[in-house]
Amino acid sequence: MRLDDIRAVLGPVDETLIAQISRTDATVEELAEAWGWLNADEAMINEGRPLPRGRVAELVAILEAAEPDPEE
């Protein structure tokens, strides 16, 4: 996945996150699905989609860890 692909899905992100995402060898579609699960999980469940597995689940974990803590 190219840098432009990652930024097209996530917007501006730091180099560390880009490197973590790149190491997964995920596709743009998998990144977009992971972003969807992170930001609209109820909609994904209502559509009857199975819970994320494989690279999508790995991407969800990476993206969750990169989110700022709302309590800070």
C-alpha angles and dihedrals in degrees: 000000000000127000090247090054092053092047091047090060102034105023119222111000134167125259094251092058091045090053093049092050093046092053091061092066087221124159126242088253091055091049091049090050091049090050088050092052091049095048105030109019094149091057091049091050091046088054087058095245116159116246113272118278137176117000093356091057090046090052092048089054092049093048093046091052090051094053115102116252107256091213093060 
